[in-house]
Amino acid sequence: MSNIMQQLVDMSRYLGDPSKGYAMLGEGNTSARIDDDSFYVKASGTTLSTIDESGFVAVSISKVTAILNDPSAGDEDVSRVFKEALLDPEETRRPSVEAMLHAILLRVPEYNFIGHTHPVYTNAILCSKRAEEAASGRIFPDQVVSMKHKSVWIPYVDPGLVLAREVKTRFEQYVEEEGVLPSAILMQNHGLITMGGSPKAVTSCTDMAEKSSQIIVGTYALGGPRFMEPHDVDRIFTRPDEHYRLNSIADRKS
């Protein structure tokens, strides 16, 4: 088994551990970059908690993302593109329905691993009437360190092609406005995406997102969250010592 695949399997099993409540049964999907134009992604119908290397398929990034620019494309076109994008012509399994999300994000050189999960407390927020409010701020310094100063917010849209286009648009808008790459994407009535240069970056961000969500849910029993002031968030986000700590947490060299 290659090192990339081993890391992907280990990360996937961590995120799929039933005791964590991040992804139950067949929920969630993960991916890892192979090179500039290919990646491994969970095959549809597999389970993160028990997945091994046979649970992934290799897919072309450019072939998957090409459909995003076709305004007339529909569900049948997605099925065709997924089949054509498989690197192994003998492969009969279908990539995860969210493979387009992974392909969009893995076009970014700084991202090598992606984890999409449905954590219990995070989804409690994302499925609530006050979801956007609850996801709008930061409540303690370590949340800023692990999840950066802000996450990408995605209102509910139809999963699949429509969602992929929405994520692409809002991701690009975030990068243009914030001047940095995000670590997390929050999708209303759907779930969480975390991305990074290493498996540890993905799992650490997922862990912190769920801890933060649990705390935020608890604050609503006491009148609601008291978000940190923007200048305090910016202070934590730009401090050199916190940047060093983030790199250490994410198992990065720079």
C-alpha positions, 0 to 999 in steps of 0.5 A: 500500500502506498504512503498516500493510501495508508494515510487516507485509510487511517484518516478515514477510519479515524473520522468514521469511528462510531464513537466519535459520531462524525459519520455513521454507516455509509455517511461521509467521504474522504479523499487524497491527492495523488498528483496534480490531476488525480486523487483517491476518493471513497467509492460510493457505498463504502463505510469509513469506519472499516474502509481499506484501500479497496474502498477507494477509486482513483479519479481525474480532477480535470475530468470531474471538474469540467462538468461544472462549466456546462450549464445544461449538465444534469444527473445523467451527465454526472454519472457519465463523467464519473465513469469517464473520470475513473483512471482504471478503465476496468473499474466498475464502482462509482465515486462518491456522489460528492467527488466533485466537491473533493475535486474542486478543493484538491485543485488547490495545491495546499490541500492534499487531504479532504474529509467530509463528515456529518458530526452530531453537534455540528449538524445540530447547529447546521440543521437549526433555525439559527444555523448561520448565526451560530456558525458566524463567529468564533468563541474561544482562541483554540477554535481560531487556531485550529479552524482559522478566523472564519469558515465558508458558509454554504446555504442548503442546495441540492447535493451533487452538481448544484452543491459543487457549483455553490461550493466553488463559487463561495470558496473562491469568494472567501479566498478573494475577500479573506486573502487566505485559504479556509480550513472548514466549510459548513453546509446548511442541513448537510455537514462539514468539510475540512481540508489541509495539507496532511491527514492531521490537519483534517482530523484536528479541524474536524475535532475542533469543529465538533467541540466548538459546536457542542459548546455553542449548542450549550450556550443557547441554554444560557442565552446564546453564544458570546462570540469573540470580538473581531479584533480579538479573533484577528489578534489570535489569527495573526500571532506568530506563536499561534501560527506556529502552534497551528502548524504543529497541530496540523503536522506541517513543516511550515 
